[in-house]
């Protein structure tokens, strides 16, 4: 079984409903730079009323497409334990 970069405790908070529909996508080949994508992600997280790092960590990879998704899935297994680590991986 493949292991993902995300490694969080088993005490996770609930995800907001319809979260994937509200999140904009990011691709390394796109016209949006990563810093703008992060700002946009923060805006959507506030709109979804997300208050916990574990939820942000789970939702953020859903924004990746193309080479950004490949990059994320090539990170070492269990290497991301919190939002600060994930945000600084780029």
ABEGO torsion letter per residue (X at the ends): XBBBABBBBABBBBBBBGAAAABBBBBAABABBAAAAAAAAAAAAAAAGBABAAAAAAAAAAABBEAAAAAAAABBBGABABAAAAAAAX
